[in-house]
Amino acid sequence: MKHLDIFTDGACSGNPGPGGWGAVLRYKAAEKELCGGETETTNNRMELTAVIKALACLKEPCEVTLTTDSRYVCDAVSKGWLRSWQRRGWKKADGKPALNRDLWQQLLPQLERHKVTFVWVKGHAGHPENERCDRLAVSQWMQIKNG
């Protein structure tokens, strides 16, 4: 199984508002950038979208180290919240609906297809790939915001 590194970030102006996402995929010396955006979204949706789009573009099952500054995404997967929400019919422990169910449902098959290890990094703290993904995400929401 091939191993690659993926770095992701999301950005949003207003919450909700225009947003963007960015991802950098690295396999050995090869790199690929992905990015996109939406007119009306949230930061958490953009963080999740970056992860989904990056994993979905892989042509075969891979072992992935995925680095993100999103505690929401990292903790939901690593701490088992996602599987608990699914088992409870997309309800959180407090009985309230889990947010972004549509995106979590898109992520689940990717997590089954790939062996993904999530790594959290502090955002805007000088991590080169995180800063690069942030620039990609911000450029996308700026394009949408400015028409």
LUMDORO-221616 format. One line per field, with one value per atom (N, C-alpha, C): residue number from 1; residue in one letter; atom name; x, z, y. Coordinates in nm, 2 decimals, always signed. Atoms other than C-alpha are relative to their C-alpha. Layout:
resi: NUM  ... $
resn: a  ... $
name: CA  ... $
c1: X  ... $
c3: Z  ... $
c2: Y  ... $
! end
This chain:
resi: 1  1  1  2  2  2  3  3  3  4  4  4  5  5  5  6  6  6  7  7  7  8  8  8  9  9  9  10  10  10  11  11  11  12  12  12  13  13  13  14  14  14  15  15  15  16  16  16  17  17  17  18  18  18  19  19  19  20  20  20  21  21  21  22  22  22  23  23  23  24  24  24  25  25  25  26  26  26  27  27  27  28  28  28  29  29  29  30  30  30  31  31  31  32  32  32  33  33  33  34  34  34  35  35  35  36  36  36  37  37  37  38  38  38  39  39  39  40  40  40  41  41  41  42  42  42  43  43  43  44  44  44  45  45  45  46  46  46  47  47  47  48  48  48  49  49  49  50  50  50  51  51  51  52  52  52  53  53  53  54  54  54  55  55  55  56  56  56  57  57  57  58  58  58  59  59  59  60  60  60  61  61  61  62  62  62  63  63  63  64  64  64  65  65  65  66  66  66  67  67  67  68  68  68  69  69  69  70  70  70  71  71  71  72  72  72  73  73  73  74  74  74  75  75  75  76  76  76  77  77  77  78  78  78  79  79  79  80  80  80  81  81  81  82  82  82  83  83  83  84  84  84  85  85  85  86  86  86  87  87  87  88  88  88  89  89  89  90  90  90  91  91  91  92  92  92  93  93  93  94  94  94  95  95  95  96  96  96  97  97  97  98  98  98  99  99  99  100  100  100  101  101  101  102  102  102  103  103  103  104  104  104  105  105  105  106  106  106  107  107  107  108  108  108  109  109  109  110  110  110  111  111  111  112  112  112  113  113  113  114  114  114  115  115  115  116  116  116  117  117  117  118  118  118  119  119  119  120  120  120  121  121  121  122  122  122  123  123  123  124  124  124  125  125  125  126  126  126  127  127  127  128  128  128  129  129  129  130  130  130  131  131  131  132  132  132  133  133  133  134  134  134  135  135  135  136  136  136  137  137  137  138  138  138  139  139  139  140  140  140  141  141  141  142  142  142  143  143  143  144  144  144  145  145  145  146  146  146  147  147  147 $
resn: m  m  m  k  k  k  h  h  h  l  l  l  d  d  d  i  i  i  f  f  f  t  t  t  d  d  d  g  g  g  a  a  a  c  c  c  s  s  s  g  g  g  n  n  n  p  p  p  g  g  g  p  p  p  g  g  g  g  g  g  w  w  w  g  g  g  a  a  a  v  v  v  l  l  l  r  r  r  y  y  y  k  k  k  a  a  a  a  a  a  e  e  e  k  k  k  e  e  e  l  l  l  c  c  c  g  g  g  g  g  g  e  e  e  t  t  t  e  e  e  t  t  t  t  t  t  n  n  n  n  n  n  r  r  r  m  m  m  e  e  e  l  l  l  t  t  t  a  a  a  v  v  v  i  i  i  k  k  k  a  a  a  l  l  l  a  a  a  c  c  c  l  l  l  k  k  k  e  e  e  p  p  p  c  c  c  e  e  e  v  v  v  t  t  t  l  l  l  t  t  t  t  t  t  d  d  d  s  s  s  r  r  r  y  y  y  v  v  v  c  c  c  d  d  d  a  a  a  v  v  v  s  s  s  k  k  k  g  g  g  w  w  w  l  l  l  r  r  r  s  s  s  w  w  w  q  q  q  r  r  r  r  r  r  g  g  g  w  w  w  k  k  k  k  k  k  a  a  a  d  d  d  g  g  g  k  k  k  p  p  p  a  a  a  l  l  l  n  n  n  r  r  r  d  d  d  l  l  l  w  w  w  q  q  q  q  q  q  l  l  l  l  l  l  p  p  p  q  q  q  l  l  l  e  e  e  r  r  r  h  h  h  k  k  k  v  v  v  t  t  t  f  f  f  v  v  v  w  w  w  v  v  v  k  k  k  g  g  g  h  h  h  a  a  a  g  g  g  h  h  h  p  p  p  e  e  e  n  n  n  e  e  e  r  r  r  c  c  c  d  d  d  r  r  r  l  l  l  a  a  a  v  v  v  s  s  s  q  q  q  w  w  w  m  m  m  q  q  q  i  i  i  k  k  k  n  n  n  g  g  g $
name: N  CA  C  N  CA  C  N  CA  C  N  CA  C  N  CA  C  N  CA  C  N  CA  C  N  CA  C  N  CA  C  N  CA  C  N  CA  C  N  CA  C  N  CA  C  N  CA  C  N  CA  C  N  CA  C  N  CA  C  N  CA  C  N  CA  C  N  CA  C  N  CA  C  N  CA  C  N  CA  C  N  CA  C  N  CA  C  N  CA  C  N  CA  C  N  CA  C  N  CA  C  N  CA  C  N  CA  C  N  CA  C  N  CA  C  N  CA  C  N  CA  C  N  CA  C  N  CA  C  N  CA  C  N  CA  C  N  CA  C  N  CA  C  N  CA  C  N  CA  C  N  CA  C  N  CA  C  N  CA  C  N  CA  C  N  CA  C  N  CA  C  N  CA  C  N  CA  C  N  CA  C  N  CA  C  N  CA  C  N  CA  C  N  CA  C  N  CA  C  N  CA  C  N  CA  C  N  CA  C  N  CA  C  N  CA  C  N  CA  C  N  CA  C  N  CA  C  N  CA  C  N  CA  C  N  CA  C  N  CA  C  N  CA  C  N  CA  C  N  CA  C  N  CA  C  N  CA  C  N  CA  C  N  CA  C  N  CA  C  N  CA  C  N  CA  C  N  CA  C  N  CA  C  N  CA  C  N  CA  C  N  CA  C  N  CA  C  N  CA  C  N  CA  C  N  CA  C  N  CA  C  N  CA  C  N  CA  C  N  CA  C  N  CA  C  N  CA  C  N  CA  C  N  CA  C  N  CA  C  N  CA  C  N  CA  C  N  CA  C  N  CA  C  N  CA  C  N  CA  C  N  CA  C  N  CA  C  N  CA  C  N  CA  C  N  CA  C  N  CA  C  N  CA  C  N  CA  C  N  CA  C  N  CA  C  N  CA  C  N  CA  C  N  CA  C  N  CA  C  N  CA  C  N  CA  C  N  CA  C  N  CA  C  N  CA  C  N  CA  C  N  CA  C  N  CA  C  N  CA  C  N  CA  C  N  CA  C  N  CA  C  N  CA  C  N  CA  C  N  CA  C  N  CA  C  N  CA  C  N  CA  C  N  CA  C  N  CA  C  N  CA  C  N  CA  C  N  CA  C  N  CA  C  N  CA  C  N  CA  C  N  CA  C  N  CA  C  N  CA  C  N  CA  C $
c1: +0.08  +0.00  +0.09  -0.08  +0.14  -0.03  +0.02  +0.19  +0.02  -0.01  +0.13  -0.04  +0.03  +0.10  -0.10  +0.10  -0.21  -0.01  +0.02  -0.24  -0.12  +0.12  -0.57  -0.03  +0.05  -0.73  -0.13  +0.12  -1.06  +0.00  +0.01  -1.14  -0.14  +0.14  -1.47  +0.00  +0.02  -1.56  -0.14  +0.13  -1.85  -0.02  +0.02  -1.99  -0.15  -0.03  -2.19  +0.04  -0.04  -2.05  +0.08  -0.08  -1.83  +0.12  -0.11  -1.56  +0.08  -0.09  -1.27  +0.07  -0.08  -1.07  +0.12  -0.12  -0.72  +0.06  -0.07  -0.52  +0.13  -0.12  -0.17  +0.02  -0.03  -0.10  +0.14  -0.15  +0.26  +0.02  -0.05  +0.38  +0.14  -0.14  +0.75  +0.04  -0.04  +0.88  -0.11  +0.11  +0.55  -0.10  +0.10  +0.30  -0.11  +0.12  -0.05  -0.08  +0.09  -0.26  -0.14  +0.14  -0.64  -0.06  +0.08  -0.88  -0.13  +0.13  -1.23  -0.07  +0.07  -1.50  -0.15  +0.15  -1.87  -0.04  +0.05  -2.08  -0.05  +0.06  -2.26  +0.03  -0.05  -2.08  +0.05  -0.06  -1.91  +0.14  -0.14  -1.55  +0.01  +0.00  -1.62  -0.03  +0.04  -1.78  +0.12  -0.12  -1.47  +0.11  -0.10  -1.24  -0.03  +0.04  -1.43  +0.01  +0.00  -1.46  +0.14  -0.14  -1.08  +0.04  -0.04  -1.03  -0.07  +0.07  -1.30  +0.05  -0.05  -1.18  +0.14  -0.14  -0.82  +0.00  +0.01  -0.90  -0.07  +0.08  -1.15  +0.08  -0.08  -0.89  +0.10  -0.10  -0.67  -0.05  +0.05  -0.69  +0.00  +0.00  -0.62  +0.01  -0.01  -0.64  +0.15  -0.13  -0.35  +0.01  -0.02  -0.20  +0.03  +0.00  -0.24  +0.03  -0.02  -0.10  -0.06  +0.08  -0.35  +0.02  -0.03  -0.24  -0.10  +0.10  -0.51  +0.01  +0.01  -0.56  -0.14  +0.14  -0.92  -0.02  +0.03  -0.99  -0.13  +0.13  -1.34  +0.01  -0.02  -1.23  +0.08  -0.10  -0.94  -0.06  +0.06  -1.12  -0.12  +0.11  -1.44  +0.04  -0.04  -1.25  +0.08  -0.09  -0.97  -0.06  +0.06  -1.18  -0.13  +0.11  -1.46  -0.14  +0.13  -1.73  -0.08  +0.07  -1.81  -0.07  +0.06  -1.88  -0.12  +0.11  -2.09  -0.12  +0.11  -2.30  -0.07  +0.06  -2.36  -0.08  +0.07  -2.46  -0.13  +0.11  -2.70  -0.10  +0.09  -2.88  +0.04  -0.05  -2.66  -0.05  +0.02  -2.73  +0.13  -0.12  -2.46  -0.04  +0.03  -2.44  -0.11  +0.11  -2.67  -0.13  +0.12  -2.93  -0.03  +0.01  -2.89  +0.06  -0.06  -2.83  +0.14  -0.14  -2.47  -0.01  -0.01  -2.39  +0.08  -0.07  -2.27  -0.01  +0.02  -2.41  +0.03  -0.02  -2.40  +0.15  -0.14  -2.03  +0.07  -0.06  -1.95  -0.04  +0.03  -2.14  +0.08  -0.09  -1.92  +0.14  -0.13  -1.61  +0.01  +0.00  -1.70  +0.06  -0.05  -1.64  +0.15  -0.14  -1.30  +0.08  -0.07  -1.20  +0.00  +0.00  -1.30  +0.10  -0.09  -1.10  +0.14  -0.13  -0.79  +0.03  -0.04  -0.59  +0.05  -0.03  -0.59  +0.04  -0.04  -0.40  +0.00  +0.02  -0.50  +0.10  -0.09  -0.25  -0.04  +0.04  -0.35  +0.12  -0.11  -0.13  -0.07  +0.05  -0.19  +0.00  +0.01  -0.32  +0.07  -0.06  -0.14  +0.12  -0.12  +0.17  +0.13  -0.12  +0.42  +0.02  -0.01  +0.36  +0.00  -0.01  +0.47  -0.12  +0.11  +0.21  -0.14  +0.13  -0.07  -0.02  +0.01  +0.01  -0.03  +0.02  +0.02  -0.15  +0.15  -0.33  -0.09  +0.08  -0.46  +0.00  +0.00  -0.34  -0.09  +0.09  -0.52  -0.15  +0.14  -0.84  -0.04  +0.03  -0.83  -0.02  +0.01  -0.77  -0.13  +0.12  -1.08  -0.12  +0.11  -1.31  +0.01  -0.01  -1.17  -0.06  +0.06  -1.26  -0.15  +0.14  -1.61  -0.06  +0.05  -1.65  +0.01  -0.02  -1.52  -0.07  +0.07  -1.73  +0.08 $
c3: +0.00  +0.00  +0.00  +0.01  -0.10  +0.12  -0.11  +0.18  -0.05  +0.04  +0.12  +0.12  -0.10  +0.33  -0.07  +0.05  +0.29  +0.11  -0.09  +0.44  -0.04  +0.04  +0.45  +0.09  -0.08  +0.57  -0.07  +0.04  +0.54  +0.05  -0.04  +0.56  -0.04  +0.02  +0.58  +0.05  -0.04  +0.59  +0.04  -0.05  +0.82  +0.03  -0.03  +0.96  +0.02  +0.14  +0.74  -0.08  +0.10  +0.45  -0.11  +0.10  +0.15  +0.06  -0.05  +0.21  -0.10  +0.09  +0.06  +0.08  -0.06  +0.12  -0.09  +0.07  +0.02  +0.05  -0.03  +0.02  -0.08  +0.07  -0.06  +0.02  -0.01  -0.14  -0.04  +0.03  -0.13  +0.00  +0.02  -0.26  -0.04  +0.02  -0.24  -0.04  +0.04  -0.44  -0.07  +0.08  -0.62  +0.09  -0.07  -0.50  -0.09  +0.07  -0.60  +0.09  -0.07  -0.49  -0.05  +0.03  -0.47  +0.07  -0.07  -0.38  -0.06  +0.04  -0.41  +0.10  -0.10  -0.24  -0.02  +0.01  -0.18  +0.04  -0.03  -0.16  +0.14  -0.13  +0.16  +0.08  -0.07  +0.40  +0.14  -0.13  +0.74  +0.00  -0.01  +0.84  +0.02  -0.02  +0.96  -0.12  +0.13  +0.63  -0.10  +0.09  +0.44  +0.05  -0.05  +0.67  -0.04  +0.04  +0.61  -0.15  +0.14  +0.24  -0.05  +0.05  +0.20  +0.02  -0.03  +0.37  -0.10  +0.09  +0.16  -0.14  +0.13  -0.17  -0.02  +0.01  -0.10  +0.00  +0.00  -0.01  -0.12  +0.11  -0.29  -0.13  +0.13  -0.56  -0.01  +0.00  -0.47  -0.08  +0.09  -0.74  +0.05  -0.06  -0.51  +0.15  -0.15  -0.14  +0.04  -0.05  +0.04  +0.15  -0.14  +0.38  +0.00  +0.00  +0.46  +0.13  -0.12  +0.72  -0.04  +0.04  +0.71  +0.11  -0.10  +0.89  -0.02  +0.00  +0.97  +0.13  -0.12  +1.21  +0.05  -0.05  +1.26  +0.11  -0.11  +1.60  -0.03  +0.03  +1.48  -0.08  +0.08  +1.21  +0.06  -0.06  +1.39  +0.11  -0.12  +1.71  -0.03  +0.04  +1.54  -0.04  +0.05  +1.37  +0.11  -0.09  +1.62  +0.13  -0.13  +1.93  -0.01  +0.02  +1.78  +0.00  +0.00  +1.78  -0.13  +0.13  +1.41  +0.00  +0.00  +1.46  +0.10  -0.10  +1.77  -0.05  +0.06  +1.59  -0.10  +0.10  +1.31  +0.07  -0.07  +1.56  +0.06  -0.06  +1.73  -0.10  +0.10  +1.41  -0.02  +0.02  +1.37  +0.10  -0.11  +1.71  +0.09  -0.09  +1.95  +0.14  -0.13  +2.31  +0.07  -0.06  +2.42  -0.07  +0.07  +2.18  -0.12  +0.11  +1.94  -0.13  +0.13  +1.57  -0.02  +0.04  +1.46  -0.12  +0.11  +1.23  -0.12  +0.12  +0.87  -0.03  +0.03  +0.84  -0.14  +0.14  +0.46  -0.03  +0.02  +0.47  +0.07  -0.08  +0.74  -0.08  +0.08  +0.52  -0.12  +0.11  +0.23  +0.05  -0.05  +0.45  +0.04  -0.05  +0.59  -0.10  +0.09  +0.27  -0.03  +0.02  +0.23  +0.11  -0.12  +0.58  +0.00  +0.02  +0.49  -0.11  +0.11  +0.17  +0.03  -0.03  +0.30  +0.15  -0.14  +0.62  +0.04  -0.02  +0.75  +0.15  -0.13  +1.05  +0.01  -0.01  +1.16  +0.09  -0.08  +1.29  +0.01  -0.02  +1.45  +0.01  -0.01  +1.41  +0.04  -0.03  +1.55  -0.12  +0.12  +1.28  +0.02  +0.00  +1.18  +0.10  -0.09  +1.38  -0.08  +0.07  +1.10  -0.06  +0.06  +0.99  -0.16  +0.14  +0.62  -0.09  +0.08  +0.46  +0.05  -0.05  +0.69  -0.06  +0.06  +0.58  -0.15  +0.14  +0.22  -0.03  +0.02  +0.25  +0.04  -0.04  +0.43  -0.12  +0.11  +0.14  -0.12  +0.11  -0.11  +0.04  -0.05  +0.10  +0.00  +0.00  +0.15  -0.14  +0.14  -0.22  -0.06  +0.06  -0.30  +0.06  -0.05  -0.06  -0.04  +0.05  -0.17  -0.14  +0.13  -0.53  +0.00  -0.01  -0.43  +0.06  -0.07  -0.20  -0.10  +0.09  -0.47  -0.13  +0.12  -0.74  -0.12 $
c2: -0.12  +0.00  +0.12  -0.12  +0.34  +0.09  -0.09  +0.59  +0.14  -0.14  +0.96  +0.09  -0.10  +1.28  +0.09  -0.10  +1.50  +0.11  -0.12  +1.85  +0.07  -0.07  +2.03  +0.12  -0.11  +2.35  +0.06  -0.07  +2.54  +0.14  -0.14  +2.91  +0.05  -0.05  +3.10  +0.15  -0.14  +3.47  +0.02  +0.01  +3.49  -0.15  +0.14  +3.17  -0.02  +0.03  +3.11  +0.12  -0.10  +3.30  -0.07  +0.07  +3.24  -0.07  +0.08  +2.98  -0.07  +0.07  +2.80  -0.12  +0.11  +2.48  -0.02  +0.04  +2.37  -0.12  +0.13  +2.05  -0.01  +0.03  +1.95  -0.15  +0.15  +1.58  -0.02  +0.02  +1.46  -0.15  +0.14  +1.12  +0.00  -0.01  +1.09  +0.14  -0.14  +1.40  +0.07  -0.06  +1.46  +0.06  -0.07  +1.71  +0.05  -0.05  +1.81  +0.09  -0.09  +2.10  -0.01  +0.00  +2.10  +0.11  -0.11  +2.38  +0.02  -0.04  +2.50  +0.08  -0.09  +2.70  -0.01  -0.01  +2.76  +0.14  -0.14  +3.08  +0.01  +0.00  +2.99  -0.12  +0.12  +2.76  +0.04  -0.02  +2.73  -0.05  +0.04  +2.69  -0.16  +0.15  +2.33  -0.08  +0.06  +2.24  +0.00  -0.01  +2.37  -0.09  +0.09  +2.18  -0.15  +0.13  +1.86  -0.03  +0.01  +1.92  -0.02  +0.02  +1.95  -0.14  +0.14  +1.61  -0.09  +0.08  +1.45  +0.00  -0.02  +1.59  -0.06  +0.05  +1.50  -0.15  +0.15  +1.14  -0.06  +0.05  +1.10  +0.00  -0.01  +1.19  -0.11  +0.10  +0.90  -0.12  +0.10  +0.63  -0.14  +0.14  +0.33  +0.02  -0.01  +0.25  +0.03  -0.04  +0.42  +0.01  -0.04  +0.47  +0.14  -0.15  +0.84  +0.05  -0.09  +1.07  +0.13  -0.12  +1.35  +0.11  -0.10  +1.67  +0.12  -0.10  +1.93  +0.09  -0.09  +2.23  +0.00  +0.01  +2.13  -0.10  +0.09  +1.98  -0.07  +0.06  +1.92  -0.13  +0.12  +1.68  -0.10  +0.09  +1.53  -0.08  +0.07  +1.46  -0.09  +0.08  +1.34  -0.14  +0.13  +1.06  -0.07  +0.07  +0.99  -0.04  +0.03  +1.00  -0.08  +0.09  +0.79  +0.07  -0.07  +1.06  -0.03  +0.02  +1.00  -0.13  +0.13  +0.63  +0.00  -0.01  +0.71  +0.07  -0.08  +0.97  -0.09  +0.09  +0.71  -0.10  +0.10  +0.44  +0.05  -0.06  +0.68  +0.07  -0.06  +0.78  +0.14  -0.13  +1.09  +0.10  -0.08  +1.22  +0.00  -0.01  +1.35  -0.06  +0.05  +1.23  +0.07  -0.08  +1.51  -0.01  +0.02  +1.40  +0.10  -0.09  +1.69  -0.05  +0.05  +1.63  +0.03  -0.03  +1.59  +0.09  -0.10  +1.88  -0.06  +0.03  +1.83  -0.15  +0.14  +1.48  -0.04  +0.03  +1.49  -0.01  +0.01  +1.55  -0.12  +0.12  +1.29  -0.13  +0.12  +1.04  -0.02  +0.00  +1.13  -0.05  +0.03  +1.09  -0.15  +0.14  +0.74  -0.10  +0.10  +0.54  +0.03  -0.03  +0.72  -0.06  +0.05  +0.62  -0.15  +0.14  +0.26  -0.04  +0.03  +0.27  +0.02  -0.03  +0.42  -0.02  +0.01  +0.37  +0.14  -0.14  +0.73  +0.02  -0.04  +0.86  +0.15  -0.14  +1.21  +0.06  -0.07  +1.45  +0.15  -0.14  +1.79  +0.09  -0.11  +2.10  +0.13  -0.13  +2.44  +0.09  -0.08  +2.67  +0.13  -0.13  +2.99  +0.01  +0.01  +2.88  -0.03  +0.01  +2.86  -0.14  +0.13  +2.50  +0.02  -0.04  +2.53  -0.05  +0.05  +2.30  +0.05  -0.05  +2.42  +0.15  -0.14  +2.78  +0.00  +0.01  +2.68  -0.04  +0.04  +2.51  +0.12  -0.12  +2.82  +0.10  -0.09  +3.04  -0.05  +0.05  +2.81  +0.02  -0.02  +2.82  +0.14  -0.14  +3.19  +0.06  -0.04  +3.25  -0.03  +0.05  +3.05  +0.09  -0.08  +3.24  +0.14  -0.14  +3.57  +0.01  +0.00  +3.48  +0.00  +0.01  +3.39  +0.14  -0.13  +3.70  +0.12  -0.12  +3.94  -0.02  +0.02  +3.78  -0.03 $
! end
